[in-house]
Amino acid sequence: MSSDLSSGPSVHLASRIGAIFYLIWGAFHVKVARAVAAGELTIILKALESAPQPVSFVHQGGPPIPLKLRAFLDYATPRLREGPAQ
């Protein structure tokens, strides 16, 4: 019996985990950026920091796109296009 990972509960769980991670990481990044700007934190390994990398969203095609996925894409896409918080 083979497991189809392209649909069903595994995809639903993965999309939820991705959305939660994005929200947590975004909030964390903003807090850290503010603390650095305020002088409360200092970046000590700046030379080792990697450049921002492009991100792509890939989903199994076919209409209709689930509303939760549409909402996530509508929320995340413009924020990722803005680039990292300074």
QUICORZI-V312091 format. One record per residue. N is the residue number from 1. RES is the residue in one letter. SS is DSSP state (~ for helix, > for strand, _ for the rest). PSI is psi in degrees with one decimal (999 if undefined). OMEGA is omega in degrees with one decimal (* if undefined). Layout:
# QUICORZI-V312091
n/res/ss/psi/omega
N/RES/SS/PSI/OMEGA
N/RES/SS/PSI/OMEGA
This chain:
# QUICORZI-V312091
n/res/ss/psi/omega
1/M/_/122.0/-178.8
2/S/_/153.6/-179.5
3/S/_/123.3/178.0
4/D/_/108.8/-177.6
5/L/_/5.7/-177.9
6/S/_/-3.0/178.5
7/S/_/173.4/175.2
8/G/_/-158.6/-173.5
9/P/~/-35.0/-177.5
10/S/~/-38.8/178.5
11/V/~/-41.0/178.7
12/H/~/-46.0/179.1
13/L/~/-44.1/-179.6
14/A/~/-40.1/-179.9
15/S/~/-37.3/177.4
16/R/~/-43.8/178.5
17/I/~/-43.2/178.5
18/G/~/-43.8/-179.8
19/A/~/-42.4/179.7
20/I/~/-44.8/178.6
21/F/~/-44.1/-179.4
22/Y/~/-44.6/-179.0
23/L/~/-43.7/179.7
24/I/~/-47.3/-178.8
25/W/~/-40.9/179.4
26/G/~/-45.3/179.5
27/A/~/-42.3/178.5
28/F/~/-45.8/-177.5
29/H/~/-42.3/179.5
30/V/~/-44.0/179.5
31/K/~/-42.7/179.5
32/V/~/-43.4/179.8
33/A/~/-40.7/178.4
34/R/~/-41.6/-179.9
35/A/~/-37.8/177.1
36/V/~/-44.5/179.8
37/A/~/-33.6/-179.5
38/A/_/-5.4/-179.6
39/G/_/9.4/179.8
40/E/_/-25.2/176.5
41/L/_/151.7/177.0
42/T/_/132.8/176.2
43/I/_/119.2/-174.7
44/I/_/-15.4/-179.8
45/L/_/42.5/-176.9
46/K/~/-36.7/-178.7
47/A/~/-23.4/-178.5
48/L/~/-2.3/-178.8
49/E/_/131.6/-178.8
50/S/_/156.4/177.5
51/A/_/152.0/176.4
52/P/_/142.4/-178.8
53/Q/_/147.6/177.6
54/P/_/151.0/179.9
55/V/_/139.0/176.3
56/S/_/142.6/172.6
57/F/_/127.0/179.6
58/V/_/132.7/177.7
59/H/_/158.2/178.0
60/Q/_/122.9/-174.8
61/G/_/-178.0/177.8
62/G/_/122.9/177.7
63/P/_/156.3/-8.9
64/P/_/151.0/175.0
65/I/_/133.6/178.4
66/P/_/143.0/-176.5
67/L/~/-37.2/179.2
68/K/~/-40.3/178.5
69/L/~/-44.2/178.1
70/R/~/-43.5/179.8
71/A/~/-43.0/179.1
72/F/~/-45.7/179.8
73/L/~/-42.1/178.9
74/D/~/-33.3/179.5
75/Y/~/-47.8/-170.0
76/A/~/-37.0/-173.2
77/T/~/-52.2/-179.3
78/P/~/-31.6/179.8
79/R/~/-37.1/177.6
80/L/~/-33.4/178.1
81/R/~/-29.5/178.5
82/E/~/-27.1/-178.3
83/G/_/179.3/-177.4
84/P/_/149.9/177.1
85/A/_/142.3/-178.9
86/Q/_/999/*
